Amino acid sequence: MSPDQLRAFAAQLLSQVDSLGQQVDRMGKKNDRDQTIIEQLTHEIAWFKRNKFAKRSEQLSPAQGSLLDDLLDTDIAAIEAELKALNPPAAPAEPRKQPRRVPLPAQFPRTVIYYEPDNTQCPCGCQLQRIGEDVSEKLDYTPGVFTVEQHVRGKWVCRECETLTQAPVPAQVIDKGIPTAGLLAHVMVAKFTDHLPLYRQEKIFGGAGLAIARSTLAQWVGQTGVQLQPLVDALRETVLAQGVTQTKPQCRCSRRAKENPSCLCLGLLHNAVFGT
């Protein structure tokens, strides 16, 4: 190392030593403050115990109990003032950036769906006027093609009574989410029927220009499973309600399962076969 580099390194070490020394001083002050508070609390606990459990002749009066309070409070205030002087005020924390949804690619074909009120006449008798619209986009999938559904909700207002009217949007599988029921069905079938894990589906989406993380796909799968649970329960009840039910080993319907992890439930209901 050159002399200049050695001098710079020595200055850096001295700066670190000074910083560590200041940190040790602050920790010492904090330790003194904590010890003082511990002594005060110990004194108060002892006073309360003696006042409650001691003989009447040995019980302390309130005046005796507060003899040292002023001194302890003074010590604590002095130590807190020193700590405040040693510790500079913390810089204001930067506001956390809220994650922003990436717009769907513009090259995808779009299907515009309009939602307008059935009646554009206000209950007060005046005619509603269209003043704008709310537009939301949802990602759809048909085999081999990604498309975008653009949902447009017109805003209609009555100038006389100043009321705003918008047509409702049909219920979605994932409220305020971007996937349509068709896309969710594709993800579920690809994962559970075609054995395509989510990390590979993430790459397929990326190849189409869609930045959809694996964690997002996992959330879609979980929320879709919750919506499908009533159907699963109804299917299970229907199968078990039949006169004859046949199961392969490892089926939840059979307690004698030992070997094969596959499962097939056969219920005699109009020659229907239920597979799980």
ABEGO torsion letter per residue (X at the ends): XBAAAAAAAAAAAAAAAAAAAAAAAAAAAAAAAAAAAAAAAAAAAAAAAAAAABBAAABBBAAAAAAAAAAAAAAAAAAAAAAAAABBBBBBBBBBBBBBBBBBBAABBBBBBBBBBABABBAAGBBBBBAEBBBBBBBBBBBGBBBBBBBBBBBBBBAAAGBBBBBBBBBBABBGBABBAAAAAAAAAAAAAAGBBAAAAAAAAAAAGBBBBAAAAAAAAAAAAAAAAAAAAAAAAAAAABABBBBBBGBAABAABABBABBBBBBBBGGBBBBX
